[in-house]
């Protein structure tokens, strides 16, 4: 008997869905993209035809009502993450959600509680922590070979998934925190802090 395939519905038809979510699921030996849902039906229909997705929806509730869909990925504007995830968990689907998980802590806590009640897996897209380099760093830190970290300097060079090539630098220490509000602080928290805090819990900003 072959491995059971996981049928996934993708919600959102933007760049991340087109270049990451749909191809990533299709590349997995057990992954099937069963449906694509987006408000822009024309965009979703064209994208689904090009990537071989059989069904298109404009209402995610209709897609979530399908018993043959096991899980959903959410690649929508940030403000829609929580309501869609809550509806998916209530419908008994596993959920992979793009970052940020929610707009508020309260929303995120509701999502965690909903996943627990539904006994379903819910995951936020902190994918960098699974790269080989960060897994190796985590192992070295766990073995004590690098001592006790107190300063983290991370350099990210964007050059894919809709971004032009440009460097971005973030630094996190025990005593410093981002000073500028807005996008820079958001990038530190959503990209750099989850990575650095996972590697070394002692360097969380204060």
C-alpha positions in Angstrom: 0.0 0.0 0.0 1.4 3.5 -0.9 1.7 6.4 1.4 -1.4 8.4 2.1 -1.5 11.6 0.2 -2.5 14.8 2.0 -5.0 17.0 0.1 -4.4 20.7 0.7 -6.4 23.7 0.0 -4.4 26.9 -0.6 -6.1 30.2 0.4 -4.7 33.2 -1.3 -3.4 33.6 -4.8 -0.6 36.1 -4.4 3.1 35.7 -5.0 3.7 33.5 -1.9 1.0 31.1 -2.9 2.3 31.1 -6.5 6.0 30.7 -5.8 6.1 28.9 -2.5 2.9 27.3 -1.2 1.6 25.6 -4.3 4.9 24.4 -5.7 6.1 23.4 -2.3 3.1 21.1 -1.7 3.2 19.7 -5.2 6.9 18.9 -4.8 6.3 16.7 -1.8 5.7 13.0 -2.5 2.6 13.0 -0.3 1.2 16.5 -1.2 -1.7 17.3 -3.5 -3.1 20.8 -4.0 -6.8 20.0 -4.2 -8.1 23.6 -4.5 -7.2 27.3 -4.6 -9.3 30.0 -3.0 -9.0 33.7 -3.6 -11.3 36.8 -3.8 -10.1 37.5 -7.4 -11.7 34.6 -9.3 -9.9 35.5 -12.6 -6.5 35.5 -11.0 -7.2 32.3 -9.1 -8.5 30.6 -12.2 -5.5 31.5 -14.4 -3.1 30.5 -11.6 -4.9 27.2 -10.9 -4.8 26.3 -14.6 -1.1 27.1 -15.0 -0.1 25.1 -11.9 -2.5 22.2 -12.3 -4.9 22.9 -9.4 -8.2 21.3 -10.2 -10.7 23.5 -8.3 -11.1 27.2 -7.6 -13.2 29.0 -5.0 -13.8 32.6 -4.0 -15.4 31.7 -0.6 -13.1 29.9 1.7 -16.1 28.6 3.7 -17.2 26.6 0.7 -13.7 25.1 0.3 -13.5 24.3 4.0 -16.8 22.4 3.8 -15.1 19.7 1.6 -14.5 16.6 3.6 -11.7 15.4 1.3 -9.5 18.4 2.1 -7.2 17.5 5.0 -5.4 20.8 5.5 -5.1 24.4 4.3 -2.3 26.9 3.9 -3.1 30.6 4.4 -1.3 33.1 2.3 -3.6 36.0 2.5 -3.2 39.6 3.7 -2.3 39.6 7.4 -5.6 40.8 8.7 -7.3 37.7 7.3 -5.0 35.1 8.9 -6.9 34.7 12.2 -10.5 34.5 11.0 -9.6 32.0 8.2 -7.5 29.9 10.5 -10.2 29.8 13.1 -12.8 28.7 10.5 -10.4 26.1 9.1 -9.7 24.6 12.6 -13.4 24.6 13.4 -13.9 22.7 10.1 -11.4 20.1 11.2 -8.5 21.1 8.9 -4.8 21.3 9.8 -3.5 24.8 9.3 -0.2 26.2 8.0 -0.4 30.0 8.2 2.0 32.6 6.9 3.5 35.1 9.3 2.4 37.0 11.2 0.2 34.5 12.8 -2.4 37.1 13.9 -2.8 40.8 14.4 -3.0 40.6 18.2 -1.9 38.4 21.0 -5.5 37.7 21.8 -6.2 36.4 18.3 -3.1 34.2 18.4 -4.3 32.7 21.7 -7.7 32.0 20.2 -6.0 30.2 17.3 -3.9 28.1 19.7 -7.0 27.2 21.8 -9.0 26.3 18.6 -6.2 24.0 17.4 -6.1 22.3 20.8 -9.9 21.8 20.8 -9.9 20.5 17.3 -6.9 18.2 17.9 -5.3 19.6 14.7 -1.9 20.7 13.8 -1.5 24.5 13.4 1.8 26.0 12.3 3.1 29.4 11.5 5.5 29.8 8.5 8.8 30.2 10.3 10.5 28.1 7.7 14.0 29.4 8.1 14.5 27.6 11.4 14.4 24.3 9.5 17.3 25.2 7.2 20.5 23.1 7.5 22.6 26.1 8.7 20.2 26.9 11.6 19.8 23.3 12.6 23.5 23.0 12.8 23.8 26.2 14.8 21.2 24.9 17.2 23.0 21.6 17.7 26.3 23.4 18.3 24.7 25.7 20.9 23.1 22.7 22.6 26.4 20.9 22.8 28.0 24.0 24.5 30.6 24.3 21.8 30.0 28.0 21.2 29.7 29.1 24.8 26.9 31.4 26.0 25.6 33.8 23.3 24.9 37.4 24.3 24.8 39.1 20.9 23.2 38.1 17.6 23.9 39.8 14.2 21.8 38.5 11.3 22.1 39.5 7.7 19.3 38.6 5.3 19.7 39.1 1.5 16.4 39.1 -0.2 16.4 37.9 -3.8 13.4 35.7 -4.4 9.6 35.4 -4.0 8.8 38.8 -5.3 11.6 40.7 -3.5 14.3 42.6 -5.3 17.8 41.8 -4.2 18.6 43.9 -1.2 20.4 43.3 2.1 18.8 43.8 5.4 20.6 43.7 8.7 19.2 43.1 12.1 21.0 43.0 15.4 19.6 41.8 18.7 21.2 41.9 22.1 20.1 41.5 25.7 19.8 45.3 26.2 19.0 46.7 22.8 15.7 46.7 21.0 14.5 48.1 17.6 13.9 51.8 17.9 12.1 52.6 14.8 8.4 51.6 14.5 6.8 50.1 11.5 8.3 47.8 8.9 11.8 47.5 10.3 10.7 46.5 13.7 8.1 44.1 12.2 10.9 42.4 10.1 13.1 42.0 13.2 10.3 40.4 15.2 8.8 38.3 12.4 12.0 37.1 10.8 15.0 37.5 13.0 13.7 37.3 16.6 12.0 33.9 16.1 15.2 32.5 14.6 17.6 33.9 17.1 15.4 33.2 20.2 15.0 29.6 19.1 18.8 29.2 18.8 19.7 30.9 22.1 16.9 31.9 24.5 19.4 34.0 26.6 19.5 36.8 24.0 15.8 37.9 24.0 15.5 41.7 23.9 14.5 43.5 27.1 
